[in-house]
């Protein structure tokens, strides 16, 4: 990310209040429950996630039933107002089926001997996007990761802690360099709260961004229409020029009837030449 050194100081200042005390090892967790929650969390509030998870638990008997459910059915359960409902429904089923295909059961036993680097790559291969994969690394496999979604990136941009317009992947890599592994979980929890508290400025930014995009699209559309009109005008001018050239060519070319008339009319002989010939004859 551009100007990383400049923004590193601002991020450290933002995270100065996080709890840096040693964490006790987490209780036994269900990795697949965390997988589903991690997918749902991206760009969604905790309240939305809790409601969505409750609906899925009520609708589907277990994770196997969720795994084989049609994407549309899961999206309908989440509701049209849930952020990225259809995309997340697809991500959940693809990831669960990806794991199931390895051992014909929902188990992460096949990743036990993987390095952290290989494990993170494997999570992406299962179909998890960067936010959910980072959550899994952090909360299940105790790896070094800082989950970043578009909401967090926008909030950090508002707070002037990252370069405007930075890609999510760049922001995530930047934060993982700044934040130590032992503080990553506390930082993740802080960032979730930070986004929740930034709801109003985030809404204003998104409204302004949407208006700017609409304006840019309208400008691009107008420019394209003007370009098409210019091309049509040029083609019309070229066609007129070609017709005029053709007309001039026809005007210079004698007609067939005129050619025929000239062929039938004999040429008149000069009066002098016969006179000369007669003079020669007289001399003889």
Backbone as JSON, one array per atom type, in Angstrom:
{
  "sequence": "XXXXXXXXXXXXXXXXXXXXXXXXXXXXXXXXXXXXXXXXXXXXXXXXXXXXXXXXXXXXXXXXXXXXXXXXXXXXXXXXXXXXXXXXXXXXXXXXXXXXXXXXXXXXXXXXXXXXXXXXXXXXXXXXXXXXXXXXXXXXXXXXXXXXXXXXXXXXXXXXXXXXXXXXXXXXXXXXXXXXXXXXXXXXXXXXXXXXXXXXXXXXXXXXXXXXXXXXXXXXXXXXXXXXXXXXXXXXXXXXXXXXXXXXXXXXXXXXXXXXXXXXXXXXXXXXXXXXXXXXXXXX",
  "N": [[0.83, -1.19, 0.0], [0.44, 2.29, -0.7], [2.45, 4.83, 0.82], [2.85, 3.53, 3.31], [4.39, 3.71, 5.65], [3.71, 6.2, 6.68], [0.98, 5.83, 7.29], [1.13, 3.78, 9.11], [1.79, 4.78, 11.64], [-0.58, 6.1, 12.27], [-2.41, 4.0, 12.42], [-1.38, 2.55, 14.56], [-1.82, 4.4, 16.57], [-4.6, 4.48, 16.54], [-5.16, 1.92, 17.44], [-4.27, 1.97, 20.01], [-5.72, 1.68, 22.32], [-6.52, -0.96, 22.58], [-7.01, -4.15, 24.18], [-4.2, -5.59, 25.32], [-3.44, -7.64, 26.9], [-2.38, -10.99, 27.78], [-4.14, -13.64, 26.17], [-6.33, -16.23, 27.18], [-6.29, -19.66, 26.12], [-8.77, -20.41, 23.68], [-11.98, -21.92, 24.29], [-13.05, -25.21, 23.23], [-13.95, -25.15, 19.88], [-16.39, -25.19, 17.25], [-15.31, -25.64, 14.11], [-16.78, -25.41, 11.76], [-19.08, -24.06, 12.39], [-17.93, -21.62, 12.96], [-16.92, -21.1, 10.44], [-19.26, -20.64, 8.91], [-20.32, -18.4, 10.28], [-18.21, -16.61, 9.9], [-18.28, -16.17, 7.16], [-20.77, -14.92, 6.97], [-20.3, -12.59, 8.42], [-18.86, -10.61, 6.96], [-19.03, -7.29, 6.0], [-21.42, -7.01, 7.37], [-23.47, -6.29, 10.22], [-23.09, -7.23, 13.71], [-25.57, -7.76, 14.83], [-27.13, -8.32, 12.57], [-25.83, -10.65, 11.73], [-26.26, -12.42, 13.87], [-29.05, -12.69, 13.76], [-29.34, -13.82, 11.2], [-27.93, -16.22, 11.49], [-29.51, -17.51, 13.39], [-31.85, -17.9, 11.92], [-30.94, -19.67, 9.92], [-30.25, -21.89, 11.48], [-32.72, -22.61, 12.38], [-34.02, -23.26, 10.03], [-32.5, -25.27, 8.78], [-31.59, -28.57, 9.56], [-28.97, -29.5, 10.23], [-25.45, -28.91, 9.54], [-24.83, -30.47, 7.33], [-27.23, -30.62, 5.94], [-27.46, -27.97, 5.31], [-25.26, -27.77, 3.68], [-26.0, -29.15, 1.32], [-28.1, -27.72, 0.44], [-29.93, -25.7, -1.93], [-28.47, -22.76, -3.36], [-30.14, -20.57, -3.77], [-32.23, -21.05, -1.98], [-30.96, -20.76, 0.52], [-30.19, -18.09, 0.34], [-32.7, -16.87, 0.25], [-33.53, -17.42, 2.85], [-31.75, -15.84, 4.28], [-32.55, -13.34, 3.46], [-33.46, -10.46, 1.47], [-32.43, -8.05, 2.34], [-30.1, -8.61, 3.62], [-26.61, -8.15, 3.62], [-25.02, -8.96, 0.6], [-26.36, -11.45, 0.22], [-26.91, -13.61, -1.65], [-24.37, -14.13, -2.73], [-22.95, -14.87, -0.43], [-24.39, -17.11, 0.39], [-23.73, -18.85, -1.67], [-20.95, -19.0, -1.22], [-20.83, -20.28, 1.27], [-21.94, -22.88, 0.74], [-20.19, -23.82, -1.24], [-17.72, -23.88, 0.13], [-18.27, -25.69, 2.28], [-18.9, -28.01, 0.83], [-16.48, -28.32, -0.46], [-14.77, -29.05, 1.64], [-16.04, -31.42, 2.44], [-15.64, -33.04, 0.23], [-13.0, -33.87, 0.49], [-12.75, -35.84, 2.53], [-15.1, -37.16, 2.57], [-16.71, -36.34, 4.59], [-17.59, -33.84, 7.01], [-14.91, -32.5, 8.06], [-11.82, -31.22, 9.32], [-9.5, -32.65, 9.43], [-7.69, -33.23, 7.46], [-6.02, -31.05, 7.21], [-4.22, -30.89, 9.23], [-1.42, -31.25, 9.16], [-0.53, -29.24, 7.6], [1.36, -26.3, 6.76], [1.1, -22.92, 8.03], [1.04, -21.1, 5.94], [0.39, -22.75, 3.74], [-2.06, -23.63, 4.65], [-3.62, -21.34, 4.68], [-3.71, -20.77, 1.98], [-5.07, -23.04, 1.18], [-7.59, -22.66, 2.34], [-8.53, -20.59, 0.77], [-8.66, -21.96, -1.63], [-10.78, -23.61, -1.08], [-12.88, -21.99, -1.51], [-13.4, -19.85, 0.11], [-13.62, -16.41, 0.7], [-11.38, -13.57, 1.22], [-11.92, -12.34, 3.74], [-13.41, -14.25, 5.3], [-11.6, -16.4, 5.21], [-9.43, -15.31, 6.62], [-10.62, -14.95, 9.12], [-11.06, -17.63, 9.84], [-8.41, -18.55, 9.98], [-7.55, -17.02, 12.14], [-9.34, -17.54, 14.3], [-9.8, -20.28, 14.43], [-7.51, -21.75, 13.63], [-5.51, -20.42, 14.9], [-3.69, -18.7, 13.65], [-1.73, -16.03, 12.17], [-3.57, -13.36, 11.27], [-5.59, -10.72, 9.95], [-8.77, -9.96, 9.6], [-10.35, -8.28, 6.93], [-12.91, -6.4, 5.59], [-14.94, -4.65, 3.12], [-16.28, -2.67, 4.49], [-14.68, -2.14, 6.77], [-12.35, -1.25, 5.47], [-13.35, 1.1, 4.28], [-14.04, 2.58, 6.56], [-11.54, 2.92, 7.77], [-10.39, 4.46, 5.82], [-11.94, 6.77, 6.02], [-11.1, 7.58, 8.54], [-8.6, 8.33, 7.87], [-6.51, 6.49, 7.9], [-5.53, 4.8, 6.03], [-4.42, 4.64, 2.6], [-6.45, 6.39, 0.33], [-8.82, 4.62, -1.66], [-7.56, 2.16, -1.59], [-7.07, -1.34, -2.21], [-8.82, -4.15, -0.77], [-7.23, -6.41, -0.24], [-4.68, -5.27, -0.14], [-4.93, -3.59, 2.08], [-5.36, -5.48, 4.07], [-2.92, -6.94, 4.04], [-1.2, -4.87, 4.81], [-2.15, -4.25, 7.44], [-1.62, -6.66, 8.71], [1.11, -6.61, 8.76], [1.59, -4.53, 10.48], [0.26, -5.16, 12.88], [0.88, -7.26, 15.57], [0.99, -10.86, 15.88], [0.05, -11.84, 18.36], [-1.65, -9.86, 19.12], [-3.63, -9.82, 17.27], [-6.25, -10.94, 17.42], [-7.49, -9.32, 19.36], [-7.31, -6.91, 18.0], [-8.96, -7.46, 15.83], [-11.48, -7.72, 17.09], [-11.67, -5.12, 18.06], [-11.79, -3.69, 15.64], [-14.25, -4.58, 14.6], [-16.02, -3.37, 16.38], [-15.29, -0.75, 15.94], [-16.15, -0.31, 13.31], [-18.91, -0.59, 13.68], [-19.42, 1.64, 15.3], [-18.89, 3.6, 13.51], [-21.0, 3.89, 11.8], [-22.7, 5.99, 10.82], [-20.95, 8.0, 9.56], [-19.92, 6.21, 7.69], [-22.18, 5.54, 6.18], [-22.68, 8.04, 5.03], [-20.37, 8.35, 3.49], [-20.64, 6.23, 1.67], [-22.95, 7.02, 0.35], [-22.06, 9.39, -0.86], [-20.04, 8.28, -2.47], [-21.6, 6.68, -4.14], [-23.09, 8.62, -5.49], [-21.01, 9.94, -6.78], [-20.1, 7.88, -8.45], [-22.39, 7.53, -10.03], [-22.49, 9.99, -11.28], [-20.07, 9.92, -12.68], [-20.58, 7.75, -14.38], [-22.72, 8.78, -15.85], [-21.43, 10.87, -17.13], [-19.56, 9.44, -18.63], [-21.31, 8.01, -20.26], [-22.52, 10.09, -21.69], [-20.28, 11.07, -23.04], [-19.71, 8.85, -24.64], [-22.01, 8.76, -26.24], [-21.72, 11.18, -27.58], [-19.37, 10.61, -28.95], [-20.27, 8.51, -30.61], [-22.15, 9.95, -32.13], [-20.42, 11.7, -33.43], [-18.92, 9.88, -34.92], [-20.93, 8.91, -36.61], [-21.52, 11.25, -37.99], [-19.09, 11.71, -39.29], [-18.99, 9.43, -40.95], [-21.22, 9.97, -42.55], [-20.36, 12.33, -43.81], [-18.16, 11.35, -45.23], [-19.49, 9.61, -46.93], [-21.03, 11.42, -48.45], [-18.96, 12.81, -49.68], [-17.83, 10.75, -51.2], [-19.95, 10.2, -52.95], [-20.09, 12.66, -54.31], [-17.62, 12.7, -55.59], [-17.9, 10.52, -57.27], [-19.95, 11.45, -58.87], [-18.67, 13.61, -60.19], [-16.8, 12.2, -61.65], [-18.43, 10.76, -63.39], [-19.44, 12.89, -64.81], [-17.22, 13.83, -66.26], [-16.71, 11.71, -67.97], [-17.46, 10.71, -71.29], [-20.72, 10.13, -72.72], [-22.31, 7.03, -73.81], [-23.93, 7.29, -76.1], [-22.97, 9.63, -77.26], [-20.41, 8.83, -77.98], [-21.01, 6.91, -79.9], [-22.16, 8.52, -81.9], [-20.0, 10.09, -82.69], [-18.41, 8.16, -83.85], [-19.79, 7.45, -86.26], [-19.77, 9.78, -87.84], [-17.82, 10.97, -90.44], [-14.45, 12.13, -90.62], [-13.64, 15.46, -91.56], [-11.73, 16.4, -94.38], [-8.74, 18.27, -94.75], [-8.54, 21.27, -96.62], [-6.19, 22.14, -97.77], [-4.4, 19.97, -98.12], [-5.33, 18.33, -100.3], [-4.93, 20.23, -102.31], [-2.19, 20.5, -102.45], [-1.47, 17.96, -103.31], [-2.57, 17.97, -105.88], [-1.04, 19.88, -107.08], [1.43, 18.68, -107.25], [0.84, 16.65, -109.02], [0.41, 18.16, -111.32], [2.87, 19.21, -111.88], [4.3, 17.0, -112.75]],
  "CA": [[0.0, 0.0, 0.0], [1.22, 3.51, -0.78], [2.66, 5.61, 2.06], [2.6, 2.62, 4.43], [5.06, 4.22, 6.85], [2.9, 7.32, 7.17], [-0.27, 5.33, 7.86], [1.42, 2.86, 10.21], [1.7, 5.55, 12.88], [-1.98, 6.4, 12.54], [-3.06, 2.76, 12.82], [-0.92, 2.25, 15.92], [-2.52, 5.34, 17.46], [-5.99, 4.04, 16.59], [-5.24, 0.67, 18.21], [-3.57, 2.14, 21.3], [-6.6, 1.34, 23.46], [-6.95, -2.36, 22.6], [-6.55, -4.97, 25.31], [-3.02, -6.34, 24.9], [-3.11, -8.65, 27.89], [-2.37, -12.34, 27.2], [-5.44, -14.29, 26.08], [-6.38, -17.65, 27.49], [-6.67, -20.45, 24.94], [-10.22, -20.48, 23.55], [-12.62, -23.22, 24.5], [-13.2, -25.98, 21.99], [-14.88, -24.48, 18.97], [-16.8, -25.93, 16.05], [-14.76, -24.87, 12.99], [-17.75, -25.18, 10.7], [-19.94, -22.97, 12.87], [-17.15, -20.39, 12.76], [-16.86, -20.89, 8.99], [-20.52, -20.02, 8.48], [-20.4, -17.07, 10.88], [-17.19, -15.77, 9.27], [-18.8, -15.77, 5.84], [-21.88, -13.98, 7.18], [-19.84, -11.35, 9.06], [-18.29, -9.6, 6.05], [-19.89, -6.14, 5.68], [-22.69, -7.12, 8.1], [-23.36, -6.0, 11.66], [-23.23, -8.4, 14.59], [-27.0, -8.0, 14.97], [-27.58, -9.0, 11.34], [-25.24, -11.99, 11.72], [-26.97, -13.24, 14.87], [-30.38, -12.98, 13.24], [-29.2, -14.73, 10.06], [-27.52, -17.54, 11.99], [-30.68, -18.11, 14.03], [-32.76, -18.33, 10.85], [-30.36, -20.86, 9.28], [-30.35, -23.01, 12.42], [-34.13, -23.01, 12.44], [-34.44, -23.78, 8.73], [-31.74, -26.46, 8.4], [-31.37, -29.45, 10.71], [-27.55, -29.48, 10.57], [-24.58, -28.34, 8.5], [-24.92, -31.3, 6.13], [-28.41, -30.19, 5.19], [-27.1, -26.65, 4.77], [-24.27, -28.0, 2.61], [-26.63, -29.62, 0.08], [-29.24, -26.86, 0.12], [-29.72, -24.8, -3.08], [-28.02, -21.41, -3.01], [-31.28, -19.66, -3.74], [-32.98, -21.29, -0.75], [-30.22, -20.15, 1.62], [-30.29, -16.63, 0.15], [-34.05, -16.48, 0.66], [-33.56, -17.45, 4.31], [-31.02, -14.67, 4.77], [-33.36, -12.16, 3.18], [-32.9, -9.55, 0.46], [-31.75, -6.93, 2.98], [-28.82, -9.04, 4.2], [-25.52, -7.79, 2.69], [-24.45, -10.02, -0.22], [-27.01, -12.71, 0.61], [-26.73, -14.69, -2.62], [-22.93, -14.42, -2.81], [-22.55, -15.57, 0.79], [-25.01, -18.44, 0.34], [-22.89, -19.64, -2.57], [-19.65, -19.21, -0.57], [-21.02, -21.28, 2.34], [-22.13, -24.22, 0.18], [-18.97, -24.21, -1.95], [-16.7, -24.21, 1.13], [-18.65, -26.92, 2.98], [-18.75, -29.12, -0.11], [-15.06, -28.48, -0.7], [-14.23, -29.84, 2.76], [-16.68, -32.74, 2.42], [-15.07, -33.82, -0.87], [-11.69, -34.41, 0.86], [-12.82, -37.03, 3.38], [-16.49, -37.63, 2.55], [-17.31, -35.94, 5.85], [-17.21, -32.48, 7.39], [-13.79, -32.59, 9.0], [-10.6, -30.53, 8.9], [-8.36, -33.49, 9.77], [-6.71, -33.26, 6.36], [-5.16, -29.86, 7.21], [-3.44, -30.88, 10.47], [0.02, -31.19, 8.92], [-0.22, -28.13, 6.7], [1.94, -25.08, 7.32], [0.14, -21.82, 8.07], [0.96, -20.54, 4.59], [-0.38, -23.69, 2.91], [-3.42, -23.68, 5.17], [-4.34, -20.14, 4.22], [-3.97, -20.98, 0.56], [-6.08, -24.09, 1.08], [-8.89, -22.05, 2.66], [-8.94, -19.86, -0.44], [-9.02, -22.97, -2.63], [-12.1, -24.15, -0.71], [-13.89, -21.04, -1.96], [-13.6, -18.78, 1.07], [-13.02, -15.13, 0.34], [-10.28, -13.18, 2.11], [-12.38, -12.05, 5.11], [-13.74, -15.5, 5.99], [-10.37, -17.18, 5.35], [-8.65, -14.7, 7.7], [-11.31, -15.28, 10.38], [-10.78, -19.03, 10.13], [-7.01, -18.62, 10.42], [-7.41, -16.36, 13.43], [-10.19, -18.07, 15.37], [-9.8, -21.75, 14.45], [-6.16, -22.31, 13.49], [-4.61, -19.58, 15.7], [-2.66, -18.14, 12.8], [-1.65, -14.56, 12.12], [-4.45, -12.83, 10.23], [-6.45, -9.6, 10.32], [-9.86, -9.93, 8.62], [-10.71, -6.95, 6.41], [-13.96, -6.34, 4.58], [-15.01, -3.32, 2.51], [-16.72, -1.72, 5.52], [-13.51, -1.73, 7.56], [-11.48, -0.45, 4.61], [-13.96, 2.42, 4.13], [-13.94, 3.28, 7.85], [-10.13, 3.3, 7.93], [-10.16, 5.56, 4.88], [-12.57, 7.95, 6.63], [-10.22, 7.97, 9.65], [-7.31, 8.68, 7.26], [-5.51, 5.52, 8.36], [-5.03, 4.09, 4.85], [-4.44, 5.4, 1.35], [-7.77, 6.32, -0.31], [-8.96, 3.73, -2.81], [-6.74, 0.94, -1.46], [-7.78, -2.62, -2.33], [-8.97, -4.86, 0.49], [-6.07, -7.28, -0.05], [-3.55, -4.43, 0.26], [-5.18, -3.15, 3.46], [-5.15, -6.65, 4.95], [-1.47, -7.18, 4.12], [-0.64, -3.76, 5.57], [-2.49, -4.41, 8.85], [-0.93, -7.85, 9.24], [2.51, -6.21, 9.01], [1.61, -3.58, 11.59], [-0.29, -5.76, 14.09], [1.53, -8.52, 15.96], [0.08, -12.02, 15.94], [-0.57, -11.97, 19.69], [-2.66, -8.81, 19.28], [-4.51, -9.84, 16.1], [-7.64, -11.19, 17.81], [-7.98, -8.1, 20.02], [-7.47, -5.91, 16.95], [-10.15, -7.84, 15.05], [-12.65, -7.35, 17.89], [-11.72, -3.65, 18.06], [-12.22, -3.21, 14.33], [-15.69, -4.83, 14.47], [-16.68, -2.3, 17.14], [-14.95, 0.51, 15.25], [-17.06, -0.19, 12.15], [-20.26, -0.38, 14.21], [-19.51, 3.02, 15.79], [-18.71, 4.51, 12.36], [-22.11, 3.62, 10.88], [-23.2, 7.2, 10.17], [-20.0, 8.49, 8.54], [-19.81, 5.2, 6.63], [-23.34, 5.71, 5.31], [-22.48, 9.27, 4.25], [-19.33, 8.08, 2.48], [-21.18, 5.37, 0.62], [-23.88, 7.83, -0.44], [-21.22, 10.27, -1.69], [-19.38, 7.44, -3.48], [-22.62, 6.27, -5.11], [-23.38, 9.8, -6.31], [-19.85, 10.17, -7.64], [-20.12, 6.85, -9.49], [-23.5, 7.82, -10.94], [-22.06, 11.15, -12.07], [-19.02, 9.47, -13.61], [-21.22, 6.9, -15.38], [-23.49, 9.67, -16.73], [-20.45, 11.59, -17.95], [-19.01, 8.48, -19.59], [-22.38, 7.71, -21.21], [-22.65, 11.26, -22.56], [-19.1, 11.1, -23.91], [-19.87, 7.77, -25.61], [-23.05, 9.19, -27.18], [-21.12, 12.22, -28.43], [-18.42, 9.93, -29.83], [-21.06, 7.81, -31.63], [-22.71, 10.96, -33.03], [-19.31, 12.19, -34.24], [-18.6, 8.84, -35.91], [-22.0, 8.91, -37.62], [-21.35, 12.46, -38.81], [-17.93, 11.48, -40.16], [-19.38, 8.47, -41.99], [-22.12, 10.65, -43.48], [-19.54, 13.25, -44.61], [-17.38, 10.52, -46.16], [-20.42, 9.1, -47.96], [-21.32, 12.54, -49.36], [-17.74, 13.06, -50.46], [-17.7, 9.67, -52.18], [-20.98, 10.41, -53.99], [-19.7, 13.82, -55.13], [-16.48, 12.27, -56.43], [-18.46, 9.64, -58.3], [-20.7, 12.3, -59.8], [-17.69, 14.34, -61.03], [-16.2, 11.22, -62.57], [-19.42, 10.5, -64.44], [-19.57, 14.1, -65.64], [-16.06, 13.9, -67.16], [-16.72, 10.57, -68.89], [-18.48, 10.89, -72.33], [-21.78, 9.14, -72.7], [-22.23, 6.01, -74.87], [-24.58, 7.8, -77.33], [-22.07, 10.6, -77.88], [-19.32, 8.06, -78.59], [-21.55, 6.29, -81.13], [-22.33, 9.58, -82.9], [-18.68, 10.49, -83.19], [-17.88, 7.07, -84.68], [-20.46, 7.43, -87.56], [-19.47, 11.0, -88.59], [-16.45, 10.93, -90.98], [-13.66, 13.33, -90.38], [-13.48, 16.35, -92.71], [-10.34, 16.55, -94.82], [-8.27, 19.64, -94.86], [-8.56, 21.78, -98.01], [-4.82, 22.36, -98.23], [-3.72, 18.74, -98.54], [-5.64, 18.0, -101.7], [-4.33, 21.23, -103.19], [-0.78, 20.16, -102.6], [-1.38, 16.76, -104.14], [-2.89, 18.36, -107.28], [0.11, 20.63, -107.58], [2.46, 17.71, -107.56], [0.45, 15.98, -110.27], [0.59, 19.11, -112.41], [4.31, 19.32, -112.11], [4.74, 15.81, -113.48]],
  "C": [[0.87, 1.24, 0.0], [1.31, 4.2, 0.59], [2.41, 4.78, 3.32], [3.21, 3.15, 5.72], [4.25, 5.33, 7.5], [1.65, 6.8, 7.89], [-0.04, 4.37, 9.04], [1.29, 3.57, 11.55], [0.25, 5.82, 13.26], [-2.73, 5.16, 13.01], [-2.65, 2.39, 14.24], [-1.61, 3.15, 16.94], [-3.98, 4.93, 17.63], [-6.16, 2.82, 17.48], [-4.6, 0.77, 19.6], [-4.4, 1.66, 22.47], [-6.98, -0.14, 23.52], [-6.34, -3.11, 23.79], [-5.4, -5.87, 24.84], [-2.59, -7.39, 25.92], [-3.17, -10.04, 27.27], [-3.76, -12.98, 27.25], [-5.32, -15.76, 26.48], [-6.78, -18.42, 26.25], [-8.19, -20.57, 24.86], [-10.74, -21.89, 23.84], [-12.75, -23.93, 23.16], [-14.3, -25.35, 21.12], [-15.21, -25.41, 17.81], [-16.3, -25.14, 14.84], [-15.78, -24.56, 11.91], [-18.8, -24.13, 11.1], [-19.22, -21.64, 12.66], [-17.03, -20.07, 11.27], [-18.11, -20.16, 8.51], [-20.63, -18.59, 9.01], [-19.4, -16.12, 10.21], [-17.63, -15.29, 7.9], [-19.88, -14.71, 6.01], [-21.4, -12.62, 7.67], [-19.4, -10.26, 8.08], [-19.33, -8.55, 5.68], [-21.27, -6.22, 6.32], [-22.45, -6.81, 9.57], [-23.52, -7.27, 12.47], [-24.71, -8.77, 14.76], [-27.55, -8.74, 13.76], [-27.07, -10.44, 11.3], [-25.99, -12.91, 12.69], [-28.36, -13.64, 14.36], [-30.31, -13.99, 12.1], [-28.82, -16.13, 10.53], [-28.7, -18.24, 12.65], [-31.66, -18.64, 12.99], [-32.24, -19.61, 10.18], [-30.46, -22.08, 10.19], [-31.78, -23.52, 12.52], [-34.57, -23.71, 11.15], [-33.77, -25.11, 8.39], [-31.38, -27.27, 9.65], [-29.91, -29.41, 11.17], [-26.76, -28.92, 9.39], [-24.6, -29.17, 7.23], [-26.12, -30.91, 5.27], [-28.15, -28.82, 4.57], [-26.16, -26.81, 3.58], [-24.93, -28.35, 1.28], [-27.82, -28.76, -0.33], [-28.93, -25.99, -1.11], [-29.34, -23.4, -2.61], [-29.19, -20.45, -2.86], [-32.08, -19.81, -2.44], [-32.29, -20.65, 0.46], [-30.32, -18.63, 1.55], [-31.66, -16.12, 0.57], [-34.19, -16.47, 2.17], [-32.86, -16.22, 4.9], [-31.8, -13.39, 4.55], [-32.66, -11.2, 2.23], [-32.14, -8.38, 1.08], [-30.39, -7.31, 3.59], [-27.7, -8.77, 3.19], [-24.95, -8.99, 1.93], [-25.05, -11.38, 0.03], [-26.72, -13.84, -0.36], [-25.26, -15.1, -2.73], [-22.47, -15.24, -1.6], [-23.16, -16.97, 0.86], [-24.19, -19.37, -0.54], [-21.55, -19.97, -1.91], [-19.74, -20.29, 0.5], [-21.1, -22.69, 1.75], [-20.87, -24.71, -0.54], [-17.89, -24.64, -0.95], [-17.03, -25.52, 1.85], [-18.5, -28.14, 2.08], [-17.28, -29.38, -0.46], [-14.39, -29.31, 0.38], [-14.76, -31.27, 2.7], [-16.04, -33.63, 1.35], [-13.73, -34.45, -0.49], [-11.8, -35.74, 1.61], [-14.22, -37.65, 3.42], [-17.18, -37.38, 3.9], [-16.88, -34.51, 6.13], [-16.16, -32.54, 8.49], [-12.58, -31.86, 8.42], [-9.35, -31.34, 9.26], [-7.27, -33.44, 8.69], [-5.76, -32.06, 6.36], [-4.19, -29.83, 8.39], [-1.94, -30.71, 10.25], [0.42, -30.05, 7.97], [0.47, -26.99, 7.46], [0.87, -23.99, 7.29], [-0.05, -21.21, 6.68], [0.11, -21.43, 3.68], [-1.84, -23.74, 3.35], [-4.24, -22.49, 4.68], [-4.66, -20.26, 2.73], [-5.07, -22.01, 0.35], [-7.48, -23.54, 1.37], [-9.43, -21.26, 1.47], [-9.38, -20.83, -1.53], [-10.39, -23.59, -2.34], [-13.22, -23.21, -1.15], [-14.17, -19.92, -0.99], [-12.93, -17.51, 0.58], [-12.08, -14.67, 1.46], [-10.74, -12.94, 3.55], [-12.63, -13.34, 5.88], [-12.49, -16.35, 6.2], [-9.51, -16.64, 6.5], [-9.29, -14.99, 9.06], [-11.03, -16.72, 10.79], [-9.34, -19.2, 10.64], [-6.86, -18.1, 11.85], [-8.12, -17.11, 14.55], [-10.16, -19.6, 15.49], [-8.37, -22.29, 14.51], [-5.09, -21.48, 14.19], [-3.42, -19.09, 14.88], [-2.69, -16.62, 12.83], [-2.48, -14.05, 10.96], [-5.25, -11.67, 10.81], [-7.56, -9.52, 9.26], [-10.22, -8.5, 8.23], [-11.81, -7.1, 5.38], [-14.02, -4.91, 4.05], [-15.43, -2.27, 3.53], [-15.55, -1.22, 6.35], [-12.58, -0.86, 6.72], [-12.04, 0.97, 4.45], [-13.83, 3.24, 5.41], [-12.5, 3.74, 8.12], [-9.78, 4.45, 6.99], [-10.74, 6.86, 5.44], [-11.68, 8.5, 7.75], [-8.82, 8.36, 9.18], [-6.17, 7.79, 7.77], [-4.97, 4.66, 7.22], [-5.11, 5.02, 3.65], [-5.83, 5.28, 0.7], [-7.77, 5.43, -1.55], [-8.15, 2.46, -2.74], [-7.6, -0.31, -1.56], [-7.79, -3.32, -0.99], [-7.74, -5.72, 0.78], [-4.85, -6.48, 0.41], [-3.71, -3.95, 1.7], [-4.91, -4.28, 4.44], [-3.67, -6.93, 5.12], [-0.78, -6.11, 4.97], [-0.9, -3.93, 7.07], [-1.78, -5.61, 9.47], [0.56, -7.58, 9.46], [2.61, -5.33, 10.25], [1.24, -4.24, 12.91], [0.39, -7.1, 14.38], [0.51, -9.64, 16.06], [-0.65, -12.1, 17.27], [-1.64, -10.91, 19.95], [-3.72, -8.85, 18.17], [-5.98, -10.03, 16.48], [-8.25, -9.96, 18.48], [-8.21, -7.0, 18.99], [-8.71, -6.19, 16.12], [-11.43, -7.43, 15.79], [-12.81, -5.83, 17.95], [-12.26, -3.12, 16.74], [-13.72, -3.46, 14.09], [-16.48, -3.74, 15.2], [-16.48, -0.95, 16.46], [-15.88, 0.73, 14.07], [-18.48, 0.09, 12.63], [-20.44, 1.07, 14.67], [-19.38, 4.04, 14.65], [-19.85, 4.39, 11.36], [-22.56, 4.87, 10.12], [-22.21, 7.78, 9.16], [-19.8, 7.51, 7.39], [-20.96, 5.33, 5.65], [-23.2, 6.96, 4.45], [-21.44, 9.06, 3.15], [-19.88, 7.26, 1.33], [-22.17, 6.12, -0.27], [-23.11, 8.74, -1.38], [-20.54, 9.48, -2.8], [-20.37, 7.01, -4.56], [-22.98, 7.42, -6.04], [-22.24, 10.09, -7.27], [-19.79, 9.15, -8.77], [-21.2, 7.12, -10.52], [-23.13, 8.99, -11.86], [-21.03, 10.76, -13.11], [-19.62, 8.61, -14.73], [-22.01, 7.75, -16.38], [-22.55, 10.43, -17.67], [-19.87, 10.69, -19.04], [-20.04, 8.15, -20.67], [-22.56, 8.86, -22.2], [-21.49, 11.34, -23.54], [-19.2, 10.03, -25.0], [-20.92, 8.14, -26.66], [-22.51, 10.25, -28.13], [-20.13, 11.6, -29.42], [-19.15, 9.19, -30.95], [-21.64, 8.8, -32.64], [-21.62, 11.51, -33.96], [-18.92, 11.18, -35.31], [-19.65, 8.78, -37.01], [-21.86, 10.1, -38.55], [-20.18, 12.3, -39.78], [-18.26, 10.51, -41.28], [-20.29, 9.11, -43.02], [-21.34, 11.6, -44.4], [-18.72, 12.48, -45.64], [-18.27, 9.97, -47.27], [-20.77, 10.19, -48.96], [-20.14, 12.84, -50.26], [-17.56, 12.02, -51.56], [-18.73, 9.82, -53.3], [-20.62, 11.57, -54.9], [-18.57, 13.46, -56.08], [-16.97, 11.4, -57.58], [-19.23, 10.44, -59.34], [-19.77, 13.07, -60.73], [-17.06, 13.42, -62.06], [-17.15, 10.9, -63.72], [-19.55, 11.68, -65.39], [-18.42, 14.21, -66.63], [-16.08, 12.8, -68.22], [-17.8, 10.75, -69.95], [-19.49, 9.76, -72.32], [-21.64, 8.17, -73.86], [-22.84, 6.51, -76.17], [-23.69, 8.8, -78.05], [-20.93, 9.91, -78.59], [-19.79, 7.45, -79.91], [-21.7, 7.31, -82.25], [-21.01, 10.0, -83.5], [-18.1, 9.42, -84.11], [-18.5, 7.08, -86.08], [-20.09, 8.62, -88.42], [-18.04, 10.96, -89.09], [-15.73, 12.24, -90.72], [-13.54, 14.13, -91.68], [-12.01, 16.48, -93.06], [-9.99, 18.02, -94.97], [-8.23, 20.06, -96.33], [-7.17, 21.93, -98.55], [-4.2, 21.09, -98.79], [-4.11, 18.31, -99.95], [-5.0, 18.97, -102.68], [-2.88, 20.91, -103.44], [-0.61, 18.97, -103.51], [-1.62, 17.11, -105.63], [-1.73, 19.11, -107.89], [1.21, 19.71, -107.98], [2.14, 17.01, -108.87], [0.67, 16.88, -111.47], [2.03, 19.25, -112.79], [4.82, 18.15, -112.92], [4.36, 15.93, -114.92]]
}
